[in-house]
Amino acid sequence: MTGAETRVSVSVRTLAFRLISLIDRLVPKSRSILYRSFPDVCDQGIQTVGALVEADLAPVTWLVDDVGNPRLAGMGCRVVSSRSPRGLWAYWRARVVVHTHGVLGSGRTAPSKRFVNIWHGMPIKLLEHGSDVGRHQTDVTIATAAVHAENLARTWGLDPSQVHLTGLPRNDVLAREGGDRPDWLRDLAGDRPLVVWLPTFRRAVTGTVRADGVETGTPTQFEGVSIDDVDALMGRLGAFCLLKLHPLAEQLPRQDRPNLVSLPDAALADLGVTLYEVLAHADLLVTDHSSVWIDFLLTRRPILFAISDVEQYRSSRGWYFDDIEALLPGPLVSDGDDFAVELARLLGGDDRWVDQRNEALAFHHLHQDAGASQRVVSLVATELDRP
């Protein structure tokens, strides 16, 4: 697509979203709830929608791009395509919209519609100040702890009372016991320790296109460490690694090795599982600038930070915390040699970070139970009944 074609496409989308917002002001609202997330089906959605359906507050519609996703079956709600007239009508009629990234352009809508923004992770990376989703589609939002509530309120121009310390619904999966290793995981890893590697994106290829830090061109996003390097290391350590690409990153094809599988975001659906169902069985998490480590604290298991672009990320995107190195409750490594040393140490039981993780758990999580979904249901109920 040429630059001119791109500009025309953006202009058409902008006009369409403005028309959607205008019509929303004219359509009377029903006592109904609409849910929308990115990706379509994620742990935040499964836990939230499941709890809303069980509570039976009002009819729930899940707005999705792919109505054929097998995880949507049996959810007990209406599933509607986001590109259909039925989807638009469900949006226009909804009294409450629950979302993770904004809906239909994140435009200003009818005053009678209430938006519950269940943001998809606690802000370690800096968020955009004055964003449309913050200004137009956040009547209330949620956080796991006071420090994150303050950062969200400041970034989006919210009153502190608009940010509720419910915890994230997806974390209910981690707060519960993982249970026995399921068949799909035994087929992949056998009885070997499971290392889950979750790098964040450096160059977003969907949504708001942006570049942060250094794009390495490899799934690991770790300079000088390839899939084959990781596979060989896992073989030496007797472990298995599941590496999942960030949904905003380029979705490289699935790669299978004897001691590793690298998966594009959508491939988890092929296994019939969600990301947090995988994380619940992880013996160790490897990540970088992603906020997933805050969630993983609830498992009380080791975390290894593999970041080869700390300074570049600091200058391009930045964080809410000045001393990022002191914030991280696990070893921070910047090259393959140190990565191998620290991974071997942690997998071997030499875990020197227990106290730091416990301190971080208390700092980042007011609630450490599996009740976030129910607290969000209470929040939605309040918004449904608001005059």
C-alpha positions, 0 to 999 in steps of 0.5 A: 500500500502506498503512502497516499493509499494509507492516508486515504484508508486512515481517513475513511476509518476515522470518518467511519468511527466518527459516524459510529460515535454519532449514532451511538448518541442517538440509539437508546441503551438497553440493560446489556453488556458488551465485551471486547478485547485484543486478542479476541480470546485471552485470559482477561476475557475468559475470566471476565465474561465467565464471571459476568455470565455466572452473575447474570447481571444482564445479557453479555455480548462478546465482540470478536473478529473470529467467531469460529474460535473454539474457546468461545463455545460454551461461554454462555454469552452471545458471540458476534462479529465485530465487522457485522451490523449485529456487532455495531447494534450490540455496541450501540445498545450496550449500557456498559462496555468492558474492554482491554484496548478500547472499542471501535476507534476509542471515540467519544460516545453517548453519555449514557454508555459506561466504559469499564477499562480492564487494561491488559497489564500493569504499566511498567512501560510508559503509556501514551498520555491523553490517549483516546482510550483514556480520555473517551473510553475509561469511566472506570479502570482497574489496577493491582496496587496503589502504585499502578493506580496512581500511574494510570490516573496520572497518564489518563487524566483520571480522578483517583476514584476512577481506578479500582484495586480489583486485581486483573481477572486473568490473574485468577488463573495464576492464583489458583493451584496449577494442578497436574500437568495436562496431556498437551504439556506432557506431549510437548515437554514430558516431565522436564522443567517448563521454561516459558519465555515471553518477550515483548514486542520491539516493533508493533505491526498491528494497532498503533505501529511503533518501535521501542528498543532494539528489534533483533529479528529473532523470536527471543528479542535477545541479541545474539541468542537464536532459537537453536541456541536456546534449544541447545541450552535447554538440552544441556539443562534437561529443560523444555522451553515454550516461547510465545511471541507477543500479539503485537509482534511479527507473527513468525511461523511455529518452530519446533525443536527437541527442547523448545517450541516457538509459537505465534500468538494464535497457535496457543488456540491450536493447543486448546489452551490460553497463555495463563493456563500455560503460565500456571504450569511454568517452573520459571518465567523468562521475560524482558520489558513485559509486565507479565512478570508482575502477574507471575509473582502470584505463582511465587516461582523464579523469574529471569530477565533477558534484556539486551537493550536496557539503555535503548529502551530507556531512551525510546519508550521508557518506564514509570520507574527510574531505577528499572534494574532495582525494580526487577525481582530476578537476575537481569542478564544482557548476553547469552553467556550470563543467560546460560549461567543464571538459568542453570542456577535457577533450574538447579535450585539456587534461587537467591531471589525469594525475598525480593519476589515476596517484597515485589508481590506485596508491592504490586498486588493488594489482592493475592487471591483468585477473586479479581473476576468477582471484584470486576463483576461488582464494578460492572454491576455498579456501572449498570445501575448508575443513574 
